[in-house]
Amino acid sequence: MTEDAFAEDDLAEEGVVRGRGRTALAGRRRLPAAERERQIVAAAARFFAEHGFGGQTRELARGIGITHSAIFRYFPSKEALIDRVYEHVYVSRWNPHWDRLLRNRALPLEERLVRLYQDYAERIFDYEWVRIFVSAGLTGYDIAPRYLAVVRDSLIRPVCTELRAHLGLPDPETVPLTAREEETAWALHGQIFYIAIRKFVYGWPVPADTAPVIADDVRMFLAGAPPVLRACLEGQGPG
């Protein structure tokens, strides 16, 4: 099918009235390509959040008001569309400032963690973010593993490193991090994320203001993690 044929299909489903050899838009205007692509990606994020990745792109197209073939003018496959949704929902919301904040030892560790996770929660406590993430994990799409690798490298391991520095323990270049240490940081991360799971997956009420709850979670982490880290490092000193 030619480019013109795709365009003709698009107009037909967007409410085009034909007459006297010319076309006139009866419904929505013809969108520029970049705007149409953004529309498809935003609609796909909502669609996959509601229906999971088993949802058919034909239904997605019907909901947008374009032809099924029009989607594949912009995305050669469903997987390519899902990759673009990943960038839209996850990559675009990642704040590179978190790394600088976490490593800023001029601030108390508690303050750094509270500020980081309060901002993190503001960005990810979102219907589409949470439900797509869970659906990807259940259906085998690589959105969840890709994102968790970023979390591990940019949050979990740096949190462990900063906690060691806070406690006066050897840095990971001297004594490598242990899996058990990383699990303590995952526990904090998961505790905060579970608030979003309760709200957007289970439909369970959560506090309207999560900021003090997150601050409490950080304080509990900092109270409980030190003896765990010290136990992990027993007998693992340099030399």
C-alpha positions in Angstrom: 0.0 0.0 0.0 1.4 3.4 -0.9 1.9 6.4 1.3 -1.1 8.1 -0.4 -3.3 5.1 0.2 -2.4 5.2 4.0 -3.3 8.9 4.1 -6.6 8.2 2.3 -7.4 5.5 4.9 -6.6 7.9 7.7 -8.9 10.6 6.3 -11.7 8.1 5.9 -11.7 7.1 9.5 -11.2 10.7 10.8 -14.6 11.8 9.5 -13.9 12.8 5.9 -16.8 13.6 3.6 -16.2 13.2 -0.1 -17.9 15.1 -2.8 -17.3 16.6 -6.2 -13.9 15.0 -6.5 -12.5 16.9 -3.4 -12.3 16.0 0.3 -13.5 18.1 3.2 -12.9 17.3 6.9 -16.2 16.8 8.7 -14.5 15.8 12.0 -11.0 16.1 13.3 -8.4 18.0 11.3 -5.5 16.2 9.6 -2.7 16.1 12.1 1.0 16.7 11.3 3.1 13.5 11.5 4.9 14.4 14.7 1.7 15.3 16.4 0.0 12.2 15.2 2.9 10.1 16.5 2.7 11.7 19.9 -1.1 11.1 19.9 -0.6 7.4 19.2 2.0 7.0 21.9 -0.1 8.8 24.5 -3.1 6.7 23.6 -1.1 3.5 23.6 0.2 4.2 27.1 -3.4 4.6 28.3 -4.6 1.6 26.3 -1.9 -0.8 27.6 -2.4 0.5 31.1 -6.1 -0.4 30.9 -5.9 -3.6 28.8 -2.4 -4.9 29.3 -0.1 -5.9 26.5 -2.6 -8.5 25.3 -4.7 -5.6 24.0 -5.0 -5.5 20.2 -3.6 -2.6 18.3 -6.7 -2.7 16.1 -8.7 -1.7 19.1 -6.2 1.0 20.0 -6.5 2.4 16.5 -10.3 2.4 16.7 -10.1 4.3 20.0 -7.9 6.9 18.5 -10.1 7.2 15.4 -7.5 6.2 12.8 -7.0 3.0 10.7 -5.1 0.1 12.0 -2.6 0.4 9.1 -2.0 4.1 10.1 -0.3 3.0 13.4 2.2 1.0 11.4 3.1 4.0 9.3 4.7 5.3 12.5 5.7 2.0 14.2 6.8 -1.0 12.2 5.6 -3.4 14.9 3.8 -3.6 18.1 7.1 -4.1 19.9 8.4 -0.9 18.3 5.3 0.9 19.7 5.9 -0.6 23.1 9.5 0.6 23.0 8.3 4.1 22.3 5.8 3.9 25.2 8.7 2.9 27.4 10.6 6.0 26.5 7.4 8.1 26.9 6.4 6.7 30.3 9.7 5.7 31.9 12.8 7.3 30.4 11.2 10.8 30.1 10.4 10.8 33.8 13.8 9.7 35.1 15.5 12.7 36.7 19.3 12.7 36.4 19.4 15.1 39.3 18.6 12.2 41.6 22.2 10.8 41.2 23.8 14.2 42.1 21.4 14.6 45.1 22.1 11.1 46.4 25.9 11.6 46.2 25.9 15.1 47.8 27.6 14.3 51.1 27.3 17.9 52.2 23.7 17.0 53.1 22.6 14.4 55.8 21.8 11.1 54.3 18.3 11.1 55.7 17.6 14.4 54.0 19.0 13.1 50.7 16.9 10.0 50.7 13.7 11.7 51.8 14.0 14.3 49.1 14.9 11.8 46.4 12.1 9.4 47.1 9.5 12.1 47.6 10.4 13.4 44.1 10.6 9.9 42.7 7.1 9.1 44.0 5.7 12.3 42.5 6.9 11.1 39.1 5.9 7.4 39.2 2.8 7.4 41.3 0.7 7.4 38.1 -1.9 5.1 36.7 -0.2 4.4 33.4 3.3 4.1 34.9 2.3 1.5 37.5 -0.1 -0.6 35.5 2.1 -0.8 32.5 5.1 -1.8 34.7 3.1 -4.6 36.3 1.6 -5.8 33.1 5.0 -5.9 31.4 6.4 -8.1 34.2 3.4 -10.5 34.0 3.5 -10.9 30.2 7.3 -11.1 29.6 7.9 -7.7 27.9 11.3 -6.3 28.8 10.1 -3.0 30.1 10.3 -4.1 33.8 13.8 -5.7 33.5 15.2 -2.7 31.6 13.8 -0.3 34.1 14.9 -2.3 37.1 18.4 -2.4 35.8 18.4 1.4 35.8 17.0 1.5 39.3 19.7 -1.0 40.5 22.6 0.9 39.0 21.4 4.5 39.6 19.5 4.1 43.0 20.0 0.8 44.8 23.8 0.5 44.6 24.4 4.2 45.2 22.2 4.1 48.2 24.3 1.2 49.6 27.5 3.1 48.9 26.2 6.2 50.6 25.0 4.2 53.6 28.4 2.7 54.0 30.0 6.2 53.9 27.4 7.4 56.5 28.4 4.5 58.8 32.1 4.8 58.2 32.3 1.4 56.6 34.7 0.5 53.7 33.6 1.8 50.3 32.6 -0.7 47.6 35.9 -0.2 45.7 37.7 -1.7 48.7 35.1 -4.2 49.7 32.5 -5.0 47.0 28.8 -4.7 47.8 27.0 -7.8 48.9 23.7 -9.1 47.6 22.3 -8.9 51.1 23.2 -5.2 51.3 21.5 -4.5 48.0 18.4 -6.3 49.3 18.1 -3.8 52.2 18.0 -0.9 49.7 15.5 -2.8 47.5 13.3 -3.2 50.6 13.1 0.6 51.0 12.4 1.0 47.3 9.8 -1.7 47.3 8.1 -0.3 50.4 7.6 3.0 48.8 6.5 1.5 45.4 3.9 -0.7 47.2 2.0 2.5 48.0 1.5 3.0 44.3 0.6 -0.7 43.8 -2.1 -0.5 46.4 -3.6 2.5 44.7 -3.4 1.8 41.0 -3.5 -2.0 40.9 -5.7 -3.0 43.9 -7.7 0.2 44.0 -7.0 0.4 47.8 -7.1 3.8 49.5 -3.7 5.3 50.3 -2.8 8.6 52.1 -3.5 11.7 50.0 -0.2 13.1 51.1 2.5 10.4 50.8 5.4 12.7 51.7 5.4 12.1 55.5 4.9 8.4 54.9 7.9 8.3 52.6 9.9 10.2 55.3 8.9 7.6 57.8 10.0 4.8 55.5 13.4 6.4 55.1 13.8 6.8 58.9 12.9 3.1 59.5 15.4 2.1 56.8 18.2 4.1 58.4 17.3 2.8 61.8 17.3 -0.9 60.7 19.9 -1.1 58.0 23.1 -0.4 59.9 23.3 -3.6 61.9 22.5 -5.5 58.7 25.3 -3.9 56.8 27.8 -4.4 59.6 26.8 -8.1 59.8 27.3 -8.3 56.0 30.8 -6.9 56.2 32.0 -9.0 59.1 35.2 -10.8 58.0 35.2 -9.0 54.7 37.6 -6.2 55.5 40.5 -5.3 53.1 43.5 -7.6 52.9 
